[in-house]
Amino acid sequence: MASITLDNVGKVYPGGTRAIGDVSLDIADGEFIVLVGPSGCGKSTLLRMVAGLESITEGEVRIGDRVVNEIEPADRDIAMVFQNYALYPHMSVRQNLEYGLKNRRTPKAEINRRVEEAAGILQLAPYLDRKPRALSGGQRQRVAMGRAIVREPAAFLFDEPLSNLDAKLRVAMRLEIKELQRRLSTTSLYVTHDQLEAMTLADRLVVLNMGKVEQIGTPLDVYRKPASAFVAGFIGSPAMNLVPARAVPRLPGSAHAGLLGFRPEDLVIEPDGPIAMKITAVEELGAQRLVHGEVGGEPMTVTMSPQAELSDMVHMSLPAQALHRFDEKSGRRLD
Amino acid sequence: MKRTIFSNQLLPWLLLAPQLAITFIFFLWPAAQAIRQSFLREDAFGINTSFVGLANFEALWNSSQYLNSLKVTAIFAVSVTVLSMGAALLLAIAVDRMMKSTRPYTTLLVWPYAVAPAVAGILWWFIFNPTIGVLPYVMDRFGYDWNHVSNPGQAMTLVVIASAWKQISYNFLFFVAGLQAIPASMREAAAIDGAGPVRRFFDITLPLLSPTTFFLLVVNIVYSMFETFAVIDATTEGGPAQATNIMVYKVYFDGFVGQNIGSSAAQSVVLMLIVIALTVIQFRYVEKRVEY
């Protein structure tokens, strides 16, 4: 158990390309932090820097109160779950779980105790003597988690661990991971590009874009008060509408010359509402209906109930508190 | 894949005919001839030929020279295989660790494979020539007397090096491909699991390479036993005192130089059985035993 601190951490590749710039983050002991962002935003690189698989060229990473910049991955007291699980295919499940402990010369009795315990927690007991290739995707995922658990490390690092699973299994495993982390209360750093996964798992979210932190906060804070237009568009599904104020002149916030943001579910259908949208496409999701269209030449989306009548045009209004305003140039939130 | 149905019964046979003819004329017929001759004995002038049953094989079994040749072949095959695979693996690991310019190195390292065995033999013969060679000159400076013409151990060393050198390229290519097929995350996971570079190599890399290794093992044994004829012929000609007279060279020497056709044929039948055995082992086990 330990806290993790990132102090102005940056990474510049030998060629001069900057992957990560100036990230500072305090992770409390037992906290579940999710790094989220589009592919190529540097979230995996940042995680690998904490793991010791990538060098840190700027700033300092501390695990507990130890600066780990120059410490080998093995000695950082962390365990990592990889996207492709990285199970050793020639070893049985038991051997996979034992490997990290054997390398650390853990006494045999202690190894057995921990393996049995992890196998119990993860329901792997019947599969201990199988090879990874004889397991299903979800079971392999569990073995990868088990390998992290038996080490009893100061922190878990997850690198998109669920992205190789099918949608249904992903939801189930997501819950398992969350439950497991609560139970063990081990500090966790989790990387994903899936904003839904990020929202459901995180104690706090770190939204990254092009190697920089856009916002750090609890999922609800980030959802309710996105710090930038990027975060506003990235977190939440369907994505927030972002339009220049001049496209919707009858809205209250349209006086300033920035970007206006509002979530599709916040728009209210109203026959004489100030926003008139020309419908271009409709997506039926069952419980609701996503209606796409354009207002003043700008694309816009609204969620409607599946019972509502549809014509070519839809008129809507927006409660003042549902409106977010962003600077058009920097994209930062204006309050 | 598209399946073509021939309405004409003759056409498929015509299309196969060239390959079938080559297989028959150059492989099946000589093999049959060898098997037939291994049961016959010719008199010294080639006038009378008589059926002698297994006498030729019995004679081989009782010949100290042939048993010596078996031993020499075993030592030679194991040495060539170990040397060429070991060196190739080291080079492949070095290239696999490189970040940049992997390609030029790989290309350069593959060149020796294009050299014909006889040329490779001559090349090493020059380098190691006791009179005019570079290496004996250097070794002489350090007080080591190199003369593979009279020293059996040195002669064996020479043919092993000359034979292995060429094969390193081939093995190297397979090892590089094998190493690159191992996901980086596997080694990273092992690193986090507390395994140092050496442990990682023996616990993770080597087992994951085992299909490649086993395939190369069989290929290299076959190579060293059968395709090294030219190397031997160009360097030591089996000498000194039978020290490098491997089985395939002895077949040639007894048959074409010594004109003992029956014995030579019997020897080639033995060789044929060894090839068949190796091939069976490869096909039976390469898929089954060496998996993970």
Interface residues (C-beta under 8 A of the other chain):
Chain A: A51 G52 L53 E72 P73 A74 I78 A79 M80 F82 Q83 N84 A86 Y88 P89 H90 Y99 G100 N103 R104 K131 R133 R147 R151
Chain B: P183 S185 M186 E188 A189 A190 A191 I192 D193 G194 A195 G196 R199 D203 I204 P207 L208 S210 Y292
